[in-house]
Amino acid sequence: MEKNKKHKAGFVNIVGNPNVGKSTLMNQLVGERISIATFKAQTTRHRIMGIVNTDDMQIVFSDTPGVLKPNYKLQESMLAFSESALRDADVLLYVTDVVEMPEKNMDFLEKVQKMEIPVILLINKIDSLTPSPSPKGEGSSQLMLASIVEKWHTLLPNAEILPISAKNKFGTDLLLKRIQELLPESPAYFDKEQLTDKPARFFVSEIIREKILLYYDKEIPYSVEVVVEQFKEDDAKIHINAVIYVERESQKGIIIGHQGVAIKKVSTEARKALEKFFDKHIYLEVFVKVDKDWRSSKRELDNFGYNPE
């Protein structure tokens, strides 16, 4: 770093409703696959940090669960993670998309309206506003976006509004530049070699849970928690034992599948993803256990790390 150049650092927290692309955006900004990003809502359950470092700057991004009205204690914890992101941000990224109604979850939005820090409203998935081949169709696409921007400007008049496509990296470079401008002068909060605040075991459980989200239907993925009971690493390989917890015996049977076919598929796909993530050979053993009604048990949620404090 140049001798007279100031160092900037700060916390940039990403919030918004479920399934608007927060995790995809986080992964694009950080440049690593930190957060699960699937097509299913309520994918992120924790607050996950991803850290971007340069010689004169450190940006600590924070992905949060989608804001929702909680129906059980797990969702209460998820909402608490999202609300905690409003308290310690230097810059807030509020993510929406081109189909979401601006008035959704007004209770949370009202808290954002009162914030005195810089707020950047990101209208994601603008690539889905596909114009027709005719000039008239293209104009209507632009008018649709202008209408969306105007509605959000009415709700968040102090926010900067930026249309983006996180999936296609459209607007993300401009967003990163604006974040750099808004960051306060500060020394780094974390070691410059650090990529995230989460341990390796956390990403093992997230990758296994992602495969469950992808391969099982209906309520099953949302009734699942993954715990890594053993993580032994040497220079060449990592040996992992993981337990998939479900709430019902019937769910255990579905996870395992006929003659173990389903769990074998999940384990194989998880192992491939883990080998790519860690760049090592992975030996993965997965077990399935029943922990009745764990999503509604404060004790179990604390054990699984869902205490936002």
Salt bridges, closest charged atoms under 4 A:
ASP56 OD2 - LYS5 NZ 3.03
GLU83 OE2 - LYS111 NZ 2.68
ASP88 OD1 - ARG47 NH2 2.80
ASP97 OD2 - LYS125 NZ 3.62
ASP107 OD2 - LYS69 NZ 3.03
GLU160 OE2 - ARG178 NH2 2.76
GLU181 OE1 - ARG178 NH1 2.89
GLU206 OE2 - ARG209 NH2 3.02
GLU210 OE2 - ARG33 NH2 2.21
GLU210 OE1 - LYS211 NZ 3.63
GLU219 OE2 - ARG295 NH1 2.62
GLU225 OE1 - ARG45 NH1 2.90
GLU233 OE2 - LYS280 NZ 2.75
ASP234 OD2 - LYS237 NZ 2.80
GLU247 OE1 - ARG295 NH2 3.07
GLU269 OE2 - LYS272 NZ 3.63
GLU275 OE1 - ARG271 NH1 3.44
GLU285 OE1 - HIS239 NE2 3.09
ASP293 OD1 - ARG248 NH1 2.90
GLU300 OE2 - ARG299 NH1 2.84
ASP302 OD2 - LYS298 NZ 2.93
